[in-house]
Amino acid sequence: MSSWKLAGSAAGLLCALLICSSCGDTYRPVANPIISPGGNPQPINYAYILFTNPNGPGGVPGDGTLEQIDVSGDSVTLDVQVGRNPVYASFTGTSTGEIFTANEEDGSVTQQSFLDVQPPSVITLPPGAQPVSLGGTQASAVYVVDTVQPSACPNGAVDVMTIGGVVTSTVCVGKNPVAITQLPNGGLVYIMNQSDNTVSVIDPISVQVIATIPVGTSPVWASSNLNGSYVLVVNKGSNNLTAINTSNNTTTTIPVGTAPNYSFFDSNRNRLYVTNGGSNDVTVLDLSQGAPKVLVPSVKMGTAGNPAVDPTSVVALQDGSRYYVANTGTNNVSVVDANSNTLVATTTTNPISLGAAASTAQPLWIESEPTSTKVYVTTPAPPVGAYQSYNVNGAPGVTIIQTSDNSISNFLQAPQTDPNCQVNPNTNPPMTCTYQTPLQILTVAR
């Protein structure tokens, strides 16, 4: 499980996004917070793709892959083997060269340094732990969210782990925690507990829960503003946000669209973009005037006769000029002008098609790189017969969009589930290989 290898060519990308939208009563958000680390600028030239491997060799879940991409040439420079069924990866603390991966199937965390390219470290969590998210803004600690941990906290737990990979304590939180955000510079830690509609607040000094805050129904995601004065919790079940004033933990409810599932904070414009999967739109909030307020209640995705369905992820370019919305149901990307909050007239279609919609819709993860010239989006495998010219094998992977004209400039195929499989079109029937699933994209944090 801890092997690693250099990749000599662009061998594949991205995995099925951190969620299984119906695992029992659990909704896992499309993404979990990537916390701003700052620090070493070296990784600015790279994007990182997390792939899961639900049907590995022998038909059982296999080890996933964390892949490093050279942004300048969109080539694969490193493949790192992580644990079984990875569900989330994050930069943490002050180093953008360290990435931690939560591996749900084997209850572990993989730590990989991309600064010195050493083999990954594997940290085993307490017995029964099922990690679904992790993160933090401290230089010395990582917070790992476990949906269950029977040995200590049957409802849900947070394992506090040193950057060196030692679990120092376990904190019991609410029922079925699914997401985490920590205030800037190692401030308070907020844990979204989906099944009891609360947020647990952990003091990083005492490493104890100091408050439990009631929020809306089914909290699945949260973002903080630039100075950490507010945490905004996305409540999928009650169609609203809960704005937590972090100075006193008082709350305000803000209506948004139907079934909100994700939010993205744009530090350039001091705005929050919220994707609403049920109403097929985006709500835009202004965070520049103290208390958050709705700027635009609904920006509809898609065009007449070609509506977007189920937006699940959004990213703003670092220059603040546009934001890009990934639409799961129709497997496409909408481009929106951030000045007017209207769809951009592009030289290609808008939305930008990623191919025919997959037979089984998968959540899409979308991310931009720091120069605002490219956007990366996870892409599920299209149904048989719907292969695109940039994806001749019809495999899942990552589609790369060039922002100058919003055209597709490249596609990176996902790694195979079995690295020893060889495609042979001359056999009868043709010998084919299966692929890992693109799940998440990380670029240097903003």
Secondary structure, 3 states (H helix, E strand, C coil): CCCEECCCCCCCCCCCECCCCCECCECCCCCCCCCCCCCCCHHHHEEEEEEECCCCHHHCCCEEEEEEEECCCCEEEEEEEEEECEEEEEEECCEEEEEEEEECCCCEEEEEECCCCCCCEEEECCCCCCEEEEECCCCCEEEEEECCECCCECCCEEEEEECCCCEEEEEECCCCEEEEEECCCCCCEEEEECCCCEEEEEECCCCEEEEEEECCCCEEEEEECCCCCEEEEEECCCCEEEEEECCCCEEEEEECCCCEEEEEEECCCCEEEEEECCCCEEEEEECCCCCCEEEEEEEECEECCEECCCEEEEEECCCCCEEEEEECCCCEEEEEECCCCEECCCCCCCCEECCCCCCCCCCCCEEECCCCCEEEEEECCCCCCCCECCECCCCCEEEEEECCCCEEEEEEECCECCCCCCCECCCCCCECCCECEEEEEEECCC
